[in-house]
């Protein structure tokens, strides 16, 4: 289902909210950026908590967008 959603976004059949785009970009940038609120080198596995939090926010927004897209799709015959 999420592949169909991504195709709809690519084909401009569904307009994604700006906050979802910002969250997606922020998640990627924050994950690869050398600056971290909780550094993994110092705290080990606990350092991934902040990365996980950013990706969780994105996952919630992505899921919201998918359900909004699913509600607007015409019913299959």
N, C-alpha and C positions, 0 to 999 in steps of 0.2 A: 504494500500500500504506500509506503513512504517513497518508493521509486516513482510511482505515478504522481505523487505530490511534487517531487523534485522536477519531473518532466513538465508538470503544469506551471511551475515557477519559471523554468527555463523558457518555455513557450509563451510566457507572459499571459497565461490563462488565469493565474492567481497572483494577486498583488500582496506581497509580504509586508507586514508592518515594519516601519523603520526601527522600532525598538528591538525586533528580532534580528535585523541585520546588524545593528550595533552590538548586540550580545554575541552574535556569531563571530564578528571580527574581534571583539574584545577577548573572547575565549581563546581564539587562535593566537593572537598577539601575546596575551598574558602567559600562555603555555610555553611559547618559544622565547619570550623575552628573558634576558639574563637577570632582570630585577624581579624579586619575589618577596611577598610579605612574610612567608614562612619558608626559609631556604631548606632545600632537601639535604644539602651537604652538612648542615649543622644538626638538623633534627631527624634525619633519616626519613622513614616512611611517613611520619607525621607531617613532613613538609609538603606532602601531596594534598593535604586537606584543603588548602586555599584553591589549588587548581581544580580539585573536584567540585568545590563550591561554584566556581565560575561556569564549569561545564554543566552543572545541575541547573543553574539559572537558564542557560541556553536550551537545555533539554525540555524544560517546562514551557518556554516560549515556542519552541519548535513544535511540541505536541499541541499547544493551543492553536498554532497556525494550521496544522494538519486537520484538526477537528473543525476549524472554521471553513477550510477548503472542502472537507467532506460534506458539510451541511449545505454548501452551495452547489454541489454536483447534482446533475439531473439523475433521477432514479434509473437504474438499469432495468431493461425490459425482461 
